[in-house]
Amino acid sequence: MDLFAHTTRAGFAWILACEAGVFGWALYGCITGGVPDHTSLRLFALLTGFAILHMEATRPAEERRRAAHLSSEHIDHTGVWTCAGALVLPPSLVVGLVLIIRLRRYFIARKPPGRYLFTTAAITSSALAAQALAEATRVHDWIRGSDVPASKVLFAAAAVAAAFAIYYAAQTIVIGVARGLRGGSSWESILGNRKENADLAITLCLGLIAAWGAGVGYGLLLFALVVVVIGYTRHTQRIEQLEQERDRLASDALQDPLTGLANHRGFNPAAALALVADQARHRQTAVMMFDLDRFKQVNSRLGHLGANEVLKALAAVLRTSVRHDDLVCRWGGEEFSVLLPSTTRADAWAIAERIRTAVESMTVELTKAAGGRTELVGGFTISGGLALSPEHGTDLDTLQEHADQALARAKDNGRNLIEIMPSTPLPAPRSVREHTLGPN
């Protein structure tokens, strides 16, 4: 969800006012807080080191979580360390900890700089507010190792709960008002749903344990905790992934969830029916197998998420390049199958060539992790193999096997080619080998 989309003048005024206010607050805290003592510097080093360890160990999982949450709220589990810092550090080091974490996270954030800056301001406001309350109520000293009088135990517990509440409230107010001024925001989008709030509550509780571990346990408990936090982040990502797969299977039992094309379950019965119908009318049926060239290099260059966007764009090319009654399937990985009912050899060749040339000119818009900028990426090619019924067989498995053999020949002959099994000279629109990009 783009926080700045459709933002009114009042919304921009609020955003600028919040950023200026938080900057002034942070500057005031740094100036009036004085020089941090040795204990504060030790705690800062511990929390910063373990925060970086957590971020590096969970980077792939966190990047997948963020990509899945581009249109919804995202709870970053580095809040464990931000919350811990708010409870045990002076203002200047709290600000330093937040900035280090946010700078590190920027490279997988997939947010424009303006939006990321505003979110950073909101997180800083939460940390500073919680720090001010913790210092005013002596929670700050108790968590750092000072004895808690028996008469103050209930007060200390209430003060910690109040620190959690103000941490939550500061971000909710700063971001929620901006969303409200944008217009049309529901209470759930402002306050978060039950699952998001439960995730945040767990993160804050882990932050309290981290603060106590850093202050009393001298890092030993903190080391054990970082394993728990890493496991929690990975577990959360896995649960979210399973929920997405469950939802997709429930709604798209016959479709590939990534591309929206038919999967085996949806393609095979329809393809078998089309073959039987053509055979009854003594008509040819064409079956094509396509494979995106050098997909491993695409994956290495663009990453897993970028490669997924390429596959989705390729699926769109296939849809628009075939006819209304043709069947298209994602067969697996970067391989696709197409069945063309009532199609002659020459027409099948022309359609295959249309697909190949469309892929050559295909561009994919990708959102960069750092900065949220978009860029157009091109230079993709595809190879294809073609078989026909009844010439090469009358069932789908046999036809696809022949088409796969033709596809393998296209790969061996330099890629970016269409081959028919068996090879038969056909008038081509142009020499496709002139466009060969070379082997892997």
C-alpha positions in Angstrom: 0.0 0.0 0.0 1.6 3.3 -1.1 1.2 5.7 1.8 1.7 8.7 -0.5 -0.8 7.6 -3.2 -3.6 10.1 -3.5 -2.3 12.1 -0.5 -4.0 15.4 0.0 -2.2 18.7 0.8 -3.2 18.2 4.4 -1.6 14.7 4.3 1.7 16.1 2.9 1.6 18.9 5.6 1.2 16.2 8.3 4.0 14.1 6.9 6.4 17.1 6.7 5.4 18.2 10.2 5.9 14.8 11.7 9.3 14.4 10.1 10.4 17.9 11.2 9.0 17.2 14.7 10.8 13.9 15.1 14.0 15.4 13.8 13.8 18.2 16.4 12.9 15.7 19.1 15.9 13.5 18.2 18.2 16.5 18.0 17.1 17.8 21.4 17.5 14.3 23.0 21.0 14.0 21.6 22.0 17.5 22.9 20.5 17.3 26.3 21.3 13.6 27.0 25.0 14.3 27.4 27.8 11.9 26.7 26.7 8.3 27.0 28.3 6.4 29.9 30.3 3.2 29.6 27.3 0.9 30.4 25.1 2.6 27.8 27.9 2.2 25.2 28.2 -1.5 26.1 24.5 -2.0 25.8 24.4 -0.1 22.5 27.2 -2.3 21.1 25.4 -5.5 22.2 22.0 -4.5 20.8 23.5 -3.2 17.5 25.7 -6.3 17.0 22.8 -8.7 17.6 20.4 -6.6 15.5 22.8 -6.9 12.5 23.3 -10.6 13.1 19.5 -11.0 13.1 19.1 -9.0 9.9 21.8 -10.9 8.1 20.5 -14.3 9.2 16.9 -13.5 8.2 17.5 -11.4 5.1 16.1 -13.9 2.5 13.0 -14.6 4.6 12.5 -11.0 5.4 12.8 -10.0 1.7 10.1 -12.6 0.8 7.9 -11.3 3.6 8.3 -7.7 2.4 7.6 -8.6 -1.2 4.4 -10.4 -0.1 3.3 -7.3 2.0 3.7 -4.6 -0.6 0.0 -4.0 -0.6 -0.6 -4.5 3.1 0.9 -3.7 6.5 4.3 -5.2 7.4 5.6 -5.8 10.9 9.4 -5.8 10.9 10.9 -8.0 13.7 13.8 -5.7 14.1 11.4 -3.9 16.4 12.7 -6.3 19.0 16.0 -4.4 19.1 14.4 -1.0 18.7 12.1 -1.7 21.7 15.0 -3.1 23.7 17.1 0.0 23.0 14.2 2.3 24.0 14.1 0.6 27.4 17.8 0.7 28.3 19.6 3.4 26.2 19.8 7.2 26.3 18.1 9.2 23.5 21.2 9.7 21.4 22.0 6.0 21.3 18.3 5.1 20.7 18.4 7.3 17.6 21.7 5.8 16.5 20.3 2.2 16.9 17.2 3.1 14.9 19.2 4.7 12.1 21.6 1.8 11.8 18.8 -0.8 11.6 16.8 1.3 9.1 19.9 2.0 6.9 20.6 -1.7 6.7 16.9 -2.6 6.0 16.7 0.0 3.2 18.3 -2.4 0.7 15.4 -4.8 0.9 12.7 -2.4 1.8 11.1 -2.0 -1.7 9.9 1.4 -0.8 10.5 4.8 -2.3 13.0 7.0 -0.2 10.3 9.5 0.8 8.0 6.8 2.1 10.9 5.0 3.9 12.0 8.2 5.5 8.5 8.9 6.9 8.2 5.3 8.2 11.7 5.8 9.8 10.4 9.0 11.5 7.4 7.1 12.8 9.6 4.3 14.3 11.9 6.9 15.8 9.0 8.6 17.4 7.9 5.3 19.0 11.4 4.6 20.3 11.9 8.1 21.8 8.4 8.1 23.4 9.0 4.7 25.0 12.5 5.8 26.1 11.2 9.0 27.7 8.5 7.0 29.7 11.0 4.3 30.7 13.5 6.9 32.0 10.8 8.9 33.8 9.4 5.8 35.6 12.8 4.3 36.5 12.1 1.3 34.3 15.2 2.3 32.5 17.3 1.8 35.6 15.6 -1.4 36.7 16.1 -3.2 33.4 19.7 -2.1 33.4 20.3 -4.0 36.6 19.1 -1.8 39.5 17.1 -3.6 42.2 13.4 -3.2 42.1 11.8 -2.6 45.5 9.1 -5.1 46.4 6.6 -2.2 46.7 7.4 -1.1 43.2 7.0 -4.5 41.4 3.4 -3.8 40.3 4.3 -0.2 39.4 7.3 -1.5 37.3 5.0 -4.0 35.4 2.5 -1.2 34.7 5.3 1.1 33.6 6.5 -1.5 31.1 3.0 -2.0 29.8 2.7 1.8 29.4 6.0 1.9 27.5 4.6 -0.8 25.1 1.4 1.1 24.7 3.1 4.4 23.9 5.4 2.6 21.5 2.4 1.3 19.7 0.4 4.5 19.9 3.2 6.8 18.6 3.5 4.9 15.3 -0.2 4.4 15.0 -0.9 8.1 15.4 1.8 9.2 13.0 1.1 6.7 10.2 -2.7 6.4 10.9 -3.4 10.1 10.6 -1.5 10.2 7.3 -3.6 7.4 6.0 -6.7 9.0 7.3 -5.9 12.3 5.5 -5.3 10.3 2.3 -9.0 9.4 2.5 -11.0 6.2 2.4 -8.9 4.4 5.0 -10.7 1.9 7.3 -10.1 1.6 11.0 -8.3 -1.7 10.3 -5.9 -0.1 7.9 -5.1 2.5 10.6 -5.0 0.3 13.7 -4.0 -3.0 12.0 -5.8 -6.3 12.1 -5.7 -8.9 14.9 -2.9 -10.9 13.3 -0.7 -7.8 12.8 -1.2 -6.6 16.3 -0.5 -10.0 17.8 2.8 -10.1 15.7 3.7 -6.6 17.1 2.9 -7.7 20.7 5.2 -10.7 20.4 7.9 -8.5 18.9 7.6 -6.0 21.8 7.7 -8.8 24.4 10.8 -10.2 22.8 12.2 -6.7 23.0 11.7 -6.6 26.8 13.5 -9.9 27.1 16.3 -8.6 24.9 16.6 -5.4 27.0 16.8 -7.4 30.2 19.2 -9.9 28.7 21.5 -7.0 27.6 21.3 -5.2 31.0 21.5 -8.1 33.4 22.7 -11.1 31.4 25.7 -9.3 29.9 24.8 -10.7 26.5 24.6 -14.4 27.3 20.9 -14.4 27.4 20.9 -12.1 24.4 22.8 -14.6 22.4 20.2 -17.3 23.1 17.4 -14.8 22.3 18.8 -13.9 18.9 18.4 -17.5 17.9 14.7 -17.3 19.0 14.2 -14.1 17.1 15.8 -15.5 13.9 13.6 -18.6 14.3 10.5 -16.4 14.8 11.1 -14.4 11.7 11.7 -17.5 9.6 8.7 -19.2 11.2 6.5 -16.2 10.5 7.6 -16.1 6.8 7.0 -19.9 6.4 3.5 -19.6 8.0 2.6 -16.7 5.8 3.8 -18.6 2.7 1.8 -21.7 3.7 -1.3 -19.5 4.2 -0.8 -17.9 0.8 -0.4 -21.3 -0.8 -3.6 -22.6 1.0 -5.6 -19.6 -0.2 -4.3 -20.0 -3.8 -5.0 -23.7 -3.8 -8.5 -23.0 -2.5 -9.3 -20.4 -5.2 -7.1 -21.6 -8.1 -7.1 -25.4 -7.9 -6.8 -25.6 -11.7 -4.4 -22.7 -12.1 -0.8 -22.0 -11.6 -0.7 -19.5 -8.6 2.2 -17.5 -10.0 1.2 -16.9 -13.6 -2.5 -17.5 -13.6 -2.2 -20.0 -16.4 -3.7 -23.5 -16.3 -1.7 -26.1 -14.4 -1.5 -29.8 -15.2 -4.8 -30.5 -13.5 -6.6 -27.8 -15.5 -4.7 -28.3 -18.8 -4.6 -32.1 -19.3 -8.4 -32.8 -19.5 -9.1 -29.9 -21.8 -6.2 -30.8 -24.0 -7.3 -34.5 -24.2 -10.8 -33.4 -25.1 -9.5 -31.1 -27.9 -7.4 -33.9 -29.3 -10.3 -36.3 -29.4 -12.5 -33.7 -31.1 -9.9 -32.9 -33.8 -9.4 -36.6 -34.5 -13.1 -37.2 -34.9 -13.2 -34.4 -37.5 -9.9 -35.5 -39.1 -8.1 -32.2 -38.2 -4.6 -31.6 -37.1 -3.7 -30.5 -33.6 -0.4 -28.8 -32.7 1.3 -29.1 -29.4 4.2 -26.8 -28.5 6.7 -26.8 -25.6 8.5 -23.6 -24.8 11.4 -23.0 -22.4 12.8 -19.6 -21.4 16.5 -19.4 -22.4 19.3 -19.1 -19.8 16.8 -19.0 -16.9 19.5 -19.7 -14.4 21.3 -16.6 -15.5 18.0 -14.6 -15.2 17.5 -15.9 -11.7 21.1 -15.0 -10.7 20.9 -11.5 -12.3 17.4 -10.5 -11.1 17.0 -12.7 -8.0 14.1 -15.1 -7.2 11.5 -12.3 -7.0 12.6 -10.7 -10.3 12.6 -14.1 -12.0 9.1 -14.6 -10.9 8.1 -11.3 -12.5 9.7 -12.5 -15.8 7.7 -15.7 -15.7 4.5 -13.7 -15.2 5.4 -11.4 -18.1 6.1 -14.5 -20.3 2.7 -15.9 -19.3 1.1 -12.6 -20.4 2.9 -12.8 -23.8 1.7 -16.4 -24.3 -1.9 -15.4 -23.6 -1.9 -12.5 -26.1 0.0 -14.4 -28.8 -2.4 -17.3 -29.1 -6.0 -17.5 -30.3 -9.1 -17.5 -28.1 -9.6 -21.3 -28.2 -5.9 -22.3 -27.7 -4.8 -23.8 -24.4 -1.8 -22.5 -22.5 -0.2 -24.2 -19.5 2.7 -23.6 -17.2 4.2 -27.0 -17.3 6.8 -26.5 -14.7 9.6 -24.0 -13.7 10.3 -22.0 -16.8 8.7 -24.5 -19.2 5.3 -23.9 -20.8 3.0 -26.0 -23.0 0.5 -24.8 -25.6 -2.1 -26.8 -27.5 -3.5 -25.4 -30.7 -6.7 -27.1 -31.8 -7.6 -27.5 -35.5 -4.2 -26.0 -36.6 -2.1 -26.8 -39.7 1.7 -27.1 -39.6 2.1 -23.7 -41.3 -0.3 -21.9 -38.9 1.4 -23.6 -35.9 4.8 -22.5 -37.1 3.5 -18.9 -37.5 2.0 -18.8 -34.0 5.2 -20.2 -32.5 7.3 -17.6 -34.4 4.9 -14.9 -33.1 5.5 -16.0 -29.5 9.2 -16.2 -30.0 9.5 -12.7 -31.5 7.1 -11.3 -28.8 9.4 -12.6 -26.1 12.4 -11.0 -27.8 10.8 -7.6 -27.5 9.3 -8.3 -24.0 10.3 -5.9 -21.2 9.6 -6.5 -17.5 9.1 -3.7 -14.9 10.9 -4.6 -11.7 10.8 -2.8 -8.4 14.3 -2.4 -6.8 14.7 -3.4 -3.2 16.7 -0.4 -2.4 14.7 2.8 -3.0 11.6 1.2 -4.5 12.5 2.5 -7.9 11.3 0.7 -11.0 13.3 -0.3 -14.0 12.5 -2.0 -17.3 14.5 -5.2 -18.0 14.6 -6.9 -21.4 16.8 -9.1 -23.5 14.9 -12.3 -23.0 14.6 -15.2 -25.5 12.6 -18.4 -25.7 13.1 -21.7 -27.5 10.3 -23.9 -28.7 9.5 -27.4 -30.0 6.5 -28.3 -32.1 4.7 -31.6 -32.7 1.5 -32.4 -34.6 -1.3 -34.9 -34.3 -1.8 -37.4 -35.9 1.6 -37.2 -37.5 3.6 -37.6 -34.3 1.0 -39.2 -32.1 -2.6 -39.1 -30.9 -2.3 -38.6 -27.2 -1.0 -35.7 -25.2 2.0 -37.5 -23.6 3.4 -38.7 -26.9 3.0 -35.3 -28.6 4.6 -33.5 -25.7 7.5 -36.0 -25.7 8.1 -35.2 -29.4 7.8 -31.5 -28.8 10.3 -31.8 -26.0 12.7 -33.5 -28.4 12.3 -30.6 -30.9 12.8 -28.2 -28.0 16.1 -29.9 -27.1 17.2 -29.6 -30.7 16.4 -25.8 -30.6 18.5 -25.5 -27.5 21.4 -27.4 -29.0 21.3 -25.3 -32.2 21.8 -22.1 -30.3 18.5 -21.1 -28.6 16.0 -18.5 -29.7 14.7 -21.0 -32.2 11.6 -22.9 -33.1 12.1 -26.5 -34.2 9.6 -29.1 -35.5 9.9 -32.8 -34.8 10.9 -34.3 -37.2 12.7 -31.4 -38.8 11.0 -30.2 -42.0 12.2 -27.3 -44.0 9.6 -24.5 -43.7 9.7 -20.9 -45.1 10.6 -18.8 -42.0 9.8 -15.1 -41.7 13.6 -14.5 -41.3 16.7 -16.4 -40.3 16.1 -16.9 -36.6 19.7 -18.0 -36.1 20.8 -14.4 -36.7 19.3 -13.6 -33.3 21.0 -16.4 -31.4 22.6 -15.0 -28.2 25.0 -17.9 -27.7 25.1 -20.8 -25.1 25.2 -20.5 -21.4 
